[in-house]
């Protein structure tokens, strides 16, 4: 059951609050208990309580028949009986739940692999592959098209929490969000698209997120959409993404700065939450 521990802990907190309320109310409940019986088709209530005199070691059982004028007492004793049963159930539930929470082991990928060595972590492999790829990407691009030349080493001005540089503050914010949420990703990873003409186009999306199936979800952040030339070039790039099987809203994420050059971090947080659910699926 996904989210078992967090759901159980929320329920336990609710039950603990209810238990405290029960105990407070029971402390002010009337002494004694109720008995009811039917005689000649009529219902009768009897109030039973115990009375101990001065110096007496044993209590004396006392009984009193109740009338309609005792409605408040009857209701209070009924409420007391309910609270006592609720208290017993809550205490039993909390005992069982405490044991369950202590004994339960999450079965999502990250929790299972936490105890494995570094060699078995998918993050280690991806960093290894990324390092090899970064060494390769410094080589000149194989063609002169604008899209193929989009990747370049200059312009990497913003340092990220993961220890590498990106091209803008917005890209750094996205990279930090991915890194802090333990989402495996590449920055400007090379994507090859083979055209019908036989030519190969190289694309470098801002972020390529690796999901458990082994496939990639691409994330392009458009920081300069207000510039016509930039928008037109990305339109061509979007065409190539489509040829490579990447569709906006499915496996291609698109974000953009607003007219003031700011990034909507609430929108980024929603995307991160969605990616986390994708990365947790098995």
VEXNU-673278 format. One line per 2 residues: their letters; for each residue y, x, z of N, C-alpha, C. Coordinates in nm, 3 decimals, m for minus. Last residue first. Layout:
// VEXNU-673278
a = Y:X:Z:Y:X:Z:Y:X:Z | ...
This chain:
// VEXNU-673278
xx = 0.104:0.629:m1.036:m0.017:0.705:m1.073:m0.112:0.616:m1.149 | 0.450:0.664:m0.964:0.340:0.587:m1.018:0.225:0.678:m1.059
xx = 0.660:0.821:m0.893:0.562:0.791:m0.788:0.441:0.718:m0.843 | 0.827:0.830:m1.112:0.758:0.954:m1.074:0.652:0.931:m0.967
xx = 0.929:0.571:m1.109:0.846:0.615:m1.222:0.764:0.736:m1.182 | 1.077:0.577:m0.875:0.965:0.483:m0.884:0.872:0.522:m0.997
xx = 1.264:0.774:m0.948:1.173:0.800:m0.836:1.054:0.704:m0.839 | 1.404:0.644:m1.151:1.321:0.760:m1.185:1.222:0.791:m1.073
xx = 1.539:0.452:m0.994:1.442:0.409:m1.097:1.349:0.524:m1.134 | 1.700:0.620:m0.841:1.602:0.534:m0.774:1.496:0.487:m0.873
xx = 1.857:0.729:m1.048:1.771:0.817:m0.968:1.662:0.735:m0.898 | 1.996:0.500:m1.127:1.906:0.566:m1.223:1.807:0.655:m1.148
xx = 2.145:0.454:m0.897:2.050:0.352:m0.943:1.949:0.412:m1.041 | 2.300:0.686:m0.893:2.206:0.661:m0.783:2.102:0.557:m0.823
xx = 2.459:0.646:m1.120:2.364:0.759:m1.117:2.259:0.735:m1.009 | 2.610:0.432:m1.030:2.521:0.413:m1.145:2.417:0.523:m1.150
xx = 2.747:0.565:m0.829:2.661:0.452:m0.793:2.563:0.422:m0.906 | 2.898:0.748:m0.968:2.783:0.798:m0.893:2.693:0.685:m0.843
xx = 3.046:0.764:m1.259:3.010:0.657:m1.165:2.883:0.699:m1.090 | 3.271:1.026:m1.317:3.133:0.979:m1.328:3.106:0.875:m1.221
xx = 3.583:1.055:m1.497:3.504:1.046:m1.374:3.366:0.989:m1.402 | 3.773:1.053:m1.698:3.687:1.171:m1.686:3.603:1.172:m1.561
xx = 3.907:0.824:m1.736:3.973:0.922:m1.651:3.890:1.048:m1.631 | 3.735:0.668:m1.877:3.854:0.717:m1.948:3.929:0.821:m1.868
xx = 3.415:0.795:m1.749:3.510:0.690:m1.784:3.635:0.751:m1.848 | 3.130:0.963:m1.891:3.248:0.963:m1.806:3.338:0.847:m1.846
xx = 2.801:0.817:m1.923:2.926:0.868:m1.980:3.034:0.871:m1.873 | 2.449:0.816:m2.002:2.561:0.792:m1.911:2.685:0.854:m1.974
xx = 2.134:0.714:m2.106:2.268:0.751:m2.152:2.370:0.717:m2.043 | 1.798:0.801:m2.133:1.905:0.754:m2.045:2.038:0.803:m2.100
xx = 1.513:0.714:m2.291:1.636:0.790:m2.313:1.747:0.725:m2.230 | 1.304:0.547:m2.276:1.279:0.685:m2.235:1.397:0.776:m2.268
xx = 1.458:0.292:m2.258:1.313:0.307:m2.238:1.281:0.448:m2.190 | 1.728:0.304:m2.297:1.677:0.195:m2.214:1.528:0.203:m2.187
xx = 1.699:0.448:m2.623:1.783:0.415:m2.506:1.728:0.294:m2.430 | 1.405:0.620:m2.714:1.485:0.498:m2.731:1.568:0.472:m2.606
xx = 1.241:0.860:m2.895:1.319:0.838:m2.773:1.419:0.724:m2.796 | 1.106:0.946:m3.120:1.041:0.849:m3.032:1.113:0.822:m2.903
xx = 1.233:1.101:m3.303:1.140:1.171:m3.213:1.072:1.076:m3.116 | 1.405:0.923:m3.419:1.295:0.975:m3.501:1.189:1.044:m3.415
xx = 1.582:0.897:m3.206:1.501:0.782:m3.247:1.382:0.827:m3.331 | 1.701:1.148:m3.208:1.621:1.108:m3.092:1.529:0.992:m3.129
xx = 1.838:1.127:m3.451:1.726:1.220:m3.441:1.638:1.189:m3.320 | 2.031:0.937:m3.375:1.940:0.909:m3.487:1.817:0.999:m3.479
xx = 2.168:1.079:m3.183:2.092:0.961:m3.142:1.992:0.919:m3.249 | 2.298:1.263:m3.347:2.196:1.311:m3.253:2.108:1.196:m3.206
xx = 2.478:1.094:m3.472:2.376:1.163:m3.552:2.262:1.211:m3.463 | 2.627:1.022:m3.244:2.559:0.919:m3.323:2.450:0.979:m3.410
xx = 2.738:1.264:m3.175:2.629:1.212:m3.092:2.556:1.099:m3.163 | 2.928:1.286:m3.378:2.818:1.384:m3.371:2.704:1.332:m3.285
xx = 3.095:1.074:m3.306:3.026:1.072:m3.435:2.908:1.169:m3.435 | 3.193:1.161:m3.059:3.114:1.037:m3.066:3.034:1.031:m3.195
xx = 3.336:1.389:m3.140:3.225:1.402:m3.043:3.132:1.281:m3.054 | 3.532:1.273:m3.298:3.438:1.368:m3.357:3.314:1.384:m3.270
xx = 3.673:1.113:m3.107:3.603:1.052:m3.220:3.497:1.146:m3.279 | 3.669:1.122:m2.763:3.699:1.199:m2.884:3.610:1.151:m2.997
xx = 3.562:0.975:m2.562:3.696:0.934:m2.606:3.740:1.012:m2.730 | 3.332:1.102:m2.492:3.323:0.991:m2.587:3.459:0.947:m2.638
xx = 3.265:1.329:m2.342:3.385:1.329:m2.426:3.383:1.217:m2.529 | 3.029:1.321:m2.201:3.152:1.345:m2.127:3.279:1.330:m2.209
xx = 2.742:1.179:m2.172:2.844:1.188:m2.275:2.980:1.200:m2.207 | 2.428:1.296:m2.095:2.555:1.254:m2.038:2.665:1.282:m2.138
xx = 2.099:1.201:m2.149:2.219:1.258:m2.211:2.342:1.204:m2.139 | 1.777:1.252:m2.065:1.903:1.200:m2.009:2.018:1.274:m2.076
xx = 1.439:1.157:m2.135:1.558:1.237:m2.163:1.682:1.169:m2.104 | 1.127:1.191:m2.001:1.237:1.097:m2.014:1.363:1.182:m2.030
xx = 0.812:1.301:m2.125:0.948:1.330:m2.083:1.037:1.206:m2.096 | 0.470:1.298:m1.998:0.574:1.270:m2.096:0.712:1.302:m2.037
xx = 0.292:1.321:m1.796:0.311:1.438:m1.878:0.417:1.420:m1.984 | 0.279:1.118:m1.618:0.193:1.105:m1.736:0.199:1.229:m1.824
xx = 0.479:1.178:m1.426:0.339:1.211:m1.399:0.245:1.201:m1.519 | 0.761:1.321:m1.611:0.699:1.216:m1.532:0.549:1.242:m1.522
xx = 1.037:1.529:m1.629:0.893:1.523:m1.645:0.836:1.415:m1.554 | 1.335:1.492:m1.798:1.265:1.466:m1.672:1.116:1.452:m1.699
xx = 1.581:1.680:m1.926:1.451:1.627:m1.964:1.369:1.615:m1.837 | 1.928:1.669:m1.991:1.820:1.675:m1.892:1.694:1.616:m1.953
xx = 2.067:1.701:m2.236:2.120:1.756:m2.112:2.010:1.773:m2.008 | 1.864:1.802:m2.517:1.920:1.699:m2.427:1.968:1.763:m2.298
xx = 1.875:1.955:m2.789:1.878:2.007:m2.652:1.941:1.901:m2.562 | 1.682:1.973:m3.088:1.774:1.901:m3.000:1.765:1.961:m2.861
xx = 1.629:2.090:m3.411:1.615:2.122:m3.269:1.723:2.048:m3.190 | 1.447:1.978:m3.687:1.575:1.976:m3.617:1.548:2.004:m3.469
xx = 1.283:2.091:m3.972:1.274:2.070:m3.828:1.412:2.079:m3.766 | 1.192:1.947:m4.291:1.277:2.031:m4.206:1.254:1.996:m4.058
xx = 1.056:1.759:m4.428:0.981:1.876:m4.386:1.061:1.969:m4.298 | 1.180:1.526:m4.481:1.200:1.632:m4.580:1.117:1.756:m4.548
xx = 1.144:1.382:m4.254:1.059:1.350:m4.369:1.068:1.455:m4.477 | 1.164:1.617:m3.975:1.217:1.517:m4.066:1.122:1.492:m4.181
xx = 1.068:1.672:m3.648:1.035:1.702:m3.788:1.081:1.587:m3.877 | 1.223:1.797:m3.373:1.206:1.674:m3.450:1.181:1.714:m3.596
xx = 1.187:1.940:m3.056:1.174:1.957:m3.201:1.148:1.823:m3.269 | 1.387:2.027:m2.790:1.306:1.919:m2.844:1.303:1.935:m2.996
xx = 1.448:2.245:m2.524:1.436:2.233:m2.670:1.340:2.120:m2.709 | 1.650:2.141:m2.251:1.518:2.180:m2.303:1.514:2.157:m2.454
xx = 1.875:2.122:m2.082:1.887:2.155:m2.224:1.757:2.211:m2.282 | 1.687:2.164:m1.797:1.823:2.151:m1.848:1.828:2.204:m1.990
xx = 1.416:1.967:m1.673:1.465:2.083:m1.746:1.611:2.058:m1.784 | 1.279:1.848:m1.359:1.355:1.833:m1.482:1.385:1.969:m1.544
xx = 1.137:1.654:m1.105:1.120:1.772:m1.190:1.194:1.752:m1.322 | 1.298:1.552:m0.823:1.256:1.506:m0.955:1.253:1.627:m1.047
xx = 1.394:1.572:m0.563:1.266:1.635:m0.599:1.210:1.578:m0.729 | 1.646:1.496:m0.502:1.542:1.393:m0.493:1.407:1.441:m0.544
xx = 1.796:1.720:m0.554:1.786:1.676:m0.414:1.678:1.570:m0.395 | 1.776:1.725:m0.838:1.718:1.832:m0.756:1.695:1.787:m0.612
xx = 1.919:1.496:m0.915:1.778:1.513:m0.953:1.709:1.613:m0.861 | 2.169:1.560:m0.805:2.099:1.437:m0.763:1.952:1.446:m0.797
xx = 2.234:1.794:m0.943:2.217:1.799:m0.798:2.141:1.677:m0.747 | 2.259:1.691:m1.205:2.156:1.791:m1.175:2.129:1.798:m1.025
xx = 2.482:1.523:m1.167:2.352:1.466:m1.207:2.240:1.563:m1.172 | 2.677:1.712:m1.101:2.647:1.603:m1.008:2.511:1.541:m1.039
xx = 2.678:1.869:m1.333:2.638:1.929:m1.205:2.602:1.822:m1.103 | 2.775:1.686:m1.518:2.638:1.736:m1.534:2.589:1.799:m1.404
xx = 3.035:1.666:m1.412:2.948:1.548:m1.414:2.802:1.589:m1.430 | 3.134:1.920:m1.456:3.118:1.874:m1.319:3.024:1.753:m1.313
xx = 2.951:2.093:m1.719:3.059:2.008:m1.668:3.031:1.968:m1.524 | 2.740:2.260:m1.793:2.864:2.266:m1.870:2.979:2.182:m1.813
xx = 2.564:2.461:m1.544:2.571:2.356:m1.646:2.713:2.354:m1.702 | 2.356:2.714:m1.396:2.486:2.662:m1.437:2.472:2.556:m1.546
xx = 2.136:2.711:m1.108:2.168:2.744:m1.246:2.298:2.674:m1.285 | 2.069:2.629:m0.848:2.089:2.771:m0.875:2.111:2.807:m1.020
xx = 2.058:2.374:m0.759:1.930:2.434:m0.798:1.944:2.579:m0.838 | 2.316:2.298:m0.730:2.243:2.326:m0.607:2.109:2.393:m0.636
xx = 2.502:2.465:m0.998:2.432:2.352:m0.935:2.361:2.396:m0.807 | 2.817:2.566:m1.130:2.693:2.601:m1.060:2.634:2.478:m0.991
xx = 2.964:2.544:m1.444:2.947:2.476:m1.315:2.813:2.512:m1.252 | 2.974:2.664:m1.696:3.077:2.698:m1.597:3.052:2.645:m1.457
xx = 2.875:2.754:m1.978:2.801:2.715:m1.858:2.887:2.754:m1.737 | 2.996:2.851:m2.206:3.040:2.721:m2.155:2.966:2.673:m2.033
xx = 2.730:3.002:m2.398:2.865:3.001:m2.343:2.899:2.861:m2.292 | 2.483:2.948:m2.510:2.487:3.005:m2.375:2.628:3.004:m2.315
xx = 2.403:2.642:m2.672:2.464:2.774:m2.669:2.475:2.820:m2.524 | 2.321:2.379:m2.884:2.279:2.459:m2.768:2.340:2.598:m2.779
xx = 2.419:2.296:m3.127:2.479:2.240:m3.007:2.441:2.320:m2.883 | 2.299:2.375:m3.356:2.385:2.473:m3.292:2.451:2.422:m3.166
xx = 2.169:2.143:m3.430:2.088:2.258:m3.390:2.172:2.363:m3.319 | 2.386:1.984:m3.496:2.300:1.946:m3.386:2.219:2.065:m3.338
xx = 2.497:2.120:m3.717:2.576:2.103:m3.594:2.487:2.072:m3.476 | 2.279:2.362:m3.873:2.330:2.226:m3.857:2.403:2.214:m3.724
xx = 2.168:2.608:m3.937:2.312:2.604:m3.912:2.366:2.464:m3.890 | 1.861:2.714:m3.770:1.938:2.658:m3.880:2.083:2.648:m3.840
xx = 1.735:2.835:m3.548:1.682:2.862:m3.681:1.762:2.801:m3.795 | 1.948:2.997:m3.305:1.884:2.877:m3.357:1.844:2.899:m3.502
xx = 1.873:3.314:m3.151:1.954:3.231:m3.239:1.877:3.109:m3.286 | 1.750:3.313:m2.809:1.740:3.356:m2.948:1.825:3.266:m3.036
xx = 1.751:3.193:m2.567:1.863:3.281:m2.594:1.862:3.330:m2.739 | 1.516:3.059:m2.532:1.628:2.985:m2.588:1.749:3.072:m2.616
xx = 1.332:3.223:m2.408:1.320:3.198:m2.551:1.448:3.140:m2.609 | 1.405:3.216:m2.145:1.405:3.346:m2.213:1.404:3.328:m2.364
xx = 1.363:2.948:m2.099:1.499:2.999:m2.092:1.509:3.136:m2.158 | 1.083:2.935:m2.112:1.163:2.869:m2.216:1.306:2.920:m2.217
xx = 1.018:3.069:m1.882:0.973:3.123:m2.010:1.058:3.067:m2.123 | 1.135:2.897:m1.697:1.179:3.036:m1.704:1.140:3.098:m1.837
xx = 0.988:2.666:m1.742:1.130:2.665:m1.769:1.184:2.808:m1.781 | 0.738:2.741:m1.654:0.756:2.710:m1.795:0.902:2.715:m1.834
xx = 0.804:2.774:m1.382:0.744:2.883:m1.458:0.766:2.863:m1.607 | 0.887:2.518:m1.317:0.982:2.628:m1.305:0.934:2.748:m1.384
xx = 0.643:2.387:m1.357:0.757:2.355:m1.443:0.865:2.462:m1.435 | 0.481:2.503:m1.159:0.446:2.517:m1.300:0.567:2.493:m1.389
xx = 0.619:2.416:m0.932:0.602:2.558:m0.957:0.571:2.584:m1.104 | 0.598:2.137:m0.947:0.730:2.198:m0.957:0.720:2.347:m0.989
xx = 0.332:2.092:m0.901:0.379:2.073:m1.037:0.516:2.136:m1.056 | 0.149:2.316:m0.702:0.262:2.226:m0.710:0.310:2.216:m0.855
xx = m0.042:2.504:m0.671:m0.088:2.373:m0.713:0.025:2.271:m0.725 | 0.075:2.732:m0.572:0.015:2.739:m0.706:m0.025:2.603:m0.760
xx = 0.143:2.672:m0.310:0.248:2.668:m0.412:0.190:2.667:m0.553 | m0.127:2.467:m0.171:m0.046:2.587:m0.187:0.052:2.575:m0.302
xx = m0.110:2.140:m0.020:m0.167:2.237:m0.114:m0.074:2.358:m0.126 | 0.023:1.959:0.132:m0.060:2.055:0.204:m0.123:2.159:0.112
xx = 0.153:1.799:m0.054:0.232:1.878:0.039:0.150:1.987:0.106 | 0.002:1.632:m0.212:0.010:1.771:m0.252:0.090:1.859:m0.157
xx = 0.031:1.383:m0.088:m0.103:1.441:m0.102:m0.093:1.591:m0.126 | 0.306:1.339:m0.112:0.247:1.353:0.021:0.108:1.419:0.013
xx = 0.333:1.324:m0.394:0.403:1.428:m0.318:0.342:1.449:m0.180 | 0.167:1.099:m0.470:0.141:1.235:m0.518:0.204:1.341:m0.428
xx = 0.079:0.878:m0.200:0.152:0.911:m0.320:0.136:1.060:m0.349 | m0.046:0.798:0.031:m0.131:0.847:m0.077:m0.055:0.867:m0.207
xx = 0.008:0.858:0.380:0.056:0.810:0.250:m0.027:0.872:0.138 | m0.207:0.779:0.636:m0.165:0.890:0.551:m0.118:0.835:0.417
xx = m0.210:0.652:0.967:m0.196:0.628:0.824:m0.147:0.752:0.750 | m0.204:0.694:1.238:m0.326:0.730:1.166:m0.310:0.726:1.015
xx = 0.041:0.603:1.328:0.001:0.741:1.359:m0.115:0.787:1.273 | 0.029:0.340:1.234:0.132:0.430:1.181:0.095:0.575:1.208
xx = m0.187:0.242:1.388:m0.195:0.244:1.241:m0.095:0.342:1.182 | m0.089:0.261:1.649:m0.209:0.336:1.612:m0.217:0.351:1.460
xx = 0.125:0.084:1.627:0.148:0.224:1.664:0.030:0.312:1.624 | m0.015:m0.151:1.569:0.072:m0.092:1.468:0.103:0.053:1.499
xx = m0.152:m0.203:1.809:m0.227:m0.182:1.684:m0.142:m0.109:1.581 | 0.071:m0.231:1.981:m0.036:m0.134:2.012:m0.114:m0.100:1.885
xx = 0.206:m0.439:1.859:0.269:m0.306:1.867:0.167:m0.197:1.899 | 0.021:m0.651:1.897:0.060:m0.606:1.762:0.117:m0.465:1.764
xx = 0.023:m0.671:2.177:m0.101:m0.634:2.107:m0.069:m0.581:1.966 | 0.288:m0.747:2.218:0.238:m0.624:2.280:0.111:m0.577:2.210
xx = 0.293:m0.988:2.075:0.378:m0.878:2.035:0.329:m0.746:2.092 | 0.111:m1.143:2.225:0.084:m1.113:2.084:0.165:m0.993:2.038
xx = 0.240:m1.156:2.474:0.106:m1.097:2.465:0.074:m1.057:2.321 | 0.478:m1.287:2.398:0.483:m1.153:2.456:0.348:m1.083:2.443
xx = 0.378:m1.538:2.318:0.444:m1.450:2.221:0.446:m1.307:2.271 | 0.288:m1.631:2.564:0.192:m1.607:2.456:0.251:m1.516:2.348
xx = 0.532:m1.646:2.700:0.424:m1.563:2.754:0.321:m1.531:2.646 | 0.675:m1.829:2.541:0.721:m1.691:2.552:0.612:m1.599:2.605
xx = 0.527:m2.066:2.580:0.540:m2.008:2.446:0.578:m1.861:2.455 | 0.568:m2.104:2.853:0.433:m2.084:2.803:0.434:m2.020:2.664
xx = 0.847:m2.144:2.854:0.790:m2.030:2.925:0.650:m1.999:2.874 | 0.866:m2.386:2.718:0.925:m2.266:2.659:0.867:m2.140:2.723
xx = 0.747:m2.548:2.910:0.686:m2.536:2.778:0.736:m2.409:2.707 | 0.935:m2.518:3.114:0.799:m2.468:3.136:0.722:m2.457:3.005
xx = 1.156:m2.641:2.992:1.165:m2.501:3.033:1.028:m2.439:3.055 | 1.064:m2.904:2.961:1.095:m2.823:2.842:1.102:m2.674:2.876
xx = 1.040:m2.974:3.232:0.923:m2.976:3.143:0.947:m2.887:3.021 | 1.306:m2.954:3.319:1.203:m2.868:3.378:1.082:m2.861:3.286
xx = 1.423:m3.158:3.164:1.471:m3.020:3.151:1.367:m2.922:3.204 | 1.286:m3.390:3.256:1.272:m3.343:3.117:1.312:m3.197:3.101
xx = 1.277:m3.529:3.490:1.239:m3.387:3.495:1.225:m3.326:3.355 | 1.316:m3.792:3.449:1.431:m3.718:3.500:1.404:m3.568:3.507
xx = 1.068:m3.883:3.390:1.159:m3.857:3.278:1.281:m3.777:3.323 | 0.867:m3.700:3.634:0.913:m3.818:3.564:1.009:m3.780:3.452
xx = 0.578:m3.543:3.762:0.710:m3.537:3.701:0.742:m3.666:3.629 | 0.415:m3.472:4.065:0.421:m3.550:3.942:0.565:m3.553:3.890
xx = 0.333:m3.162:4.195:0.430:m3.270:4.196:0.427:m3.341:4.062 | 0.167:m2.937:4.415:0.168:m3.021:4.295:0.274:m3.128:4.311
xx = 0.090:m2.608:4.529:0.169:m2.730:4.541:0.166:m2.805:4.408 | m0.104:m2.388:4.710:m0.087:m2.456:4.582:m0.014:m2.588:4.606
xx = 0.022:m2.131:4.908:m0.032:m2.267:4.906:m0.001:m2.331:4.772 | m0.074:m1.791:4.939:0.017:m1.894:4.891:m0.054:m2.028:4.889
xx = m0.140:m1.584:5.222:m0.184:m1.659:5.106:m0.080:m1.763:5.069 | m0.009:m1.483:5.441:m0.060:m1.390:5.342:m0.101:m1.462:5.213
xx = 0.291:m1.581:5.608:0.161:m1.619:5.551:0.121:m1.520:5.442 | 0.544:m1.521:5.688:0.434:m1.459:5.761:0.297:m1.495:5.705
xx = 0.671:m1.820:5.563:0.702:m1.695:5.634:0.581:m1.645:5.712 | 0.470:m1.947:5.286:0.556:m1.959:5.403:0.581:m1.824:5.469
xx = 0.464:m1.985:4.946:0.418:m1.902:5.058:0.521:m1.912:5.171 | 0.351:m2.184:4.688:0.453:m2.166:4.790:0.394:m2.086:4.905
xx = 0.318:m2.239:4.343:0.261:m2.184:4.466:0.375:m2.149:4.563 | 0.287:m2.529:4.131:0.349:m2.404:4.170:0.291:m2.362:4.304
xx = 0.277:m2.767:3.879:0.198:m2.690:3.975:0.270:m2.560:4.005 | 0.350:m3.090:3.779:0.407:m2.956:3.800:0.330:m2.886:3.909
xx = 0.222:m3.306:3.540:0.216:m3.261:3.678:0.268:m3.118:3.684 | 0.271:m3.593:3.338:0.290:m3.449:3.359:0.284:m3.420:3.508
xx = 0.090:m3.834:3.150:0.152:m3.795:3.276:0.162:m3.642:3.280 | 0.072:m4.096:2.915:0.072:m3.952:2.939:0.149:m3.922:3.068
xx = m0.150:m4.378:2.899:m0.018:m4.321:2.923:m0.030:m4.172:2.957 | m0.402:m4.488:2.883:m0.321:m4.480:2.762:m0.183:m4.421:2.780
xx = m0.503:m4.455:3.141:m0.478:m4.590:3.090:m0.380:m4.589:2.972 | m0.385:m4.135:3.137:m0.447:m4.237:3.223:m0.403:m4.375:3.175
xx = m0.397:m3.801:3.054:m0.377:m3.937:3.004:m0.452:m4.033:3.096 | m0.210:m3.514:3.159:m0.334:m3.591:3.148:m0.297:m3.732:3.103
xx = m0.095:m3.176:3.194:m0.074:m3.314:3.151:m0.210:m3.383:3.140 | 0.065:m2.929:3.383:m0.062:m2.992:3.348:m0.027:m3.132:3.299
xx = 0.256:m2.625:3.393:0.242:m2.768:3.367:0.096:m2.806:3.346 | 0.365:m2.391:3.652:0.310:m2.427:3.521:0.297:m2.579:3.513
xx = 0.582:m2.143:3.818:0.484:m2.251:3.806:0.444:m2.280:3.664 | 0.941:m2.088:3.802:0.806:m2.056:3.847:0.715:m2.174:3.819
xx = 1.153:m2.076:3.507:1.110:m2.135:3.635:0.969:m2.092:3.671 | 1.289:m1.764:3.375:1.214:m1.890:3.358:1.173:m1.945:3.495
xx = 1.405:m1.523:3.377:1.487:m1.632:3.428:1.416:m1.768:3.414 | 1.222:m1.356:3.263:1.271:m1.320:3.397:1.352:m1.433:3.460
xx = 1.195:m1.459:3.010:1.091:m1.489:3.108:1.137:m1.458:3.250 | 1.419:m1.346:2.885:1.416:m1.491:2.906:1.311:m1.529:3.010
xx = 1.346:m1.075:2.882:1.470:m1.118:2.945:1.467:m1.266:2.980 | 1.108:m1.083:2.736:1.106:m1.036:2.876:1.232:m1.081:2.950
xx = 1.201:m1.173:2.486:1.101:m1.250:2.562:1.107:m1.213:2.711 | 1.369:m0.962:2.413:1.426:m1.096:2.433:1.332:m1.183:2.515
xx = 1.180:m0.759:2.387:1.285:m0.746:2.488:1.349:m0.882:2.518 | 1.035:m0.864:2.170:0.969:m0.845:2.299:1.072:m0.832:2.411
xx = 1.222:m0.854:1.964:1.173:m0.985:2.010:1.108:m0.974:2.146 | 1.243:m0.576:1.938:1.360:m0.656:1.975:1.319:m0.792:2.030
xx = 0.981:m0.521:1.859:1.033:m0.464:1.985:1.157:m0.539:2.033 | 0.973:m0.654:1.614:0.887:m0.700:1.724:0.934:m0.645:1.858
xx = 1.154:m0.497:1.467:1.180:m0.640:1.487:1.100:m0.692:1.606 | 1.016:m0.255:1.472:1.149:m0.263:1.534:1.185:m0.409:1.562
xx = 0.789:m0.327:1.328:0.776:m0.289:1.469:0.910:m0.296:1.540 | 0.896:m0.367:1.075:0.837:m0.480:1.146:0.824:m0.450:1.295
xx = 0.975:m0.105:1.016:1.075:m0.211:1.022:1.023:m0.331:1.100 | 0.724:0.017:1.018:0.823:0.058:1.118:0.935:m0.045:1.130
xx = 0.605:m0.108:0.797:0.548:m0.126:0.930:0.650:m0.090:1.038 | 0.768:m0.012:0.591:0.761:m0.156:0.617:0.708:m0.183:0.757
xx = 0.718:0.264:0.611:0.854:0.214:0.632:0.855:0.065:0.661 | 0.435:0.268:0.562:0.492:0.320:0.686:0.631:0.263:0.712
xx = 0.407:0.149:0.304:0.341:0.094:0.423:0.412:0.138:0.550 | 0.493:0.214:0.052:0.594:0.182:0.151:0.538:0.127:0.280
xx = 0.205:0.082:m0.106:0.323:0.164:m0.114:0.428:0.118:m0.011 | m0.119:0.085:0.000:0.000:0.000:0.000:0.124:0.089:0.000
